[in-house]
Amino acid sequence: MNKQTEKKRRAGPGRPKGSPNKTTALLKDAILTAAEKAGDKDGMVGYLEQQAKKNPGPFLSLLGKVLPLQVSGLDGGAIQVTFRNVYERSDG
């Protein structure tokens, strides 16, 4: 038996596609629990509000990752953009 055949026979079915790694799931749970506790009485929302004020750059990066990637207009229609030119008149 060659090494390739040996490897194929020992391998199990593995995790189902799309299921999270156990370590990743544990870490994610720990992070969420820590954020919940750090927010005191307001929980995770309170913590995220603190971070938005103290660390706006990283917070906005996080926000960009959780916002929907597709944006649609009213009732799922097209997005309407209105541009206006504003001029200031000087009296001098």
Summary of the structure (lengths in Angstrom):
residues: 92
radius of gyration: 25.2
end to end distance: 94.3
largest distance: 94.3
contacts: 134
relative contact order: 0.05
helix: 59%
strand: 0%
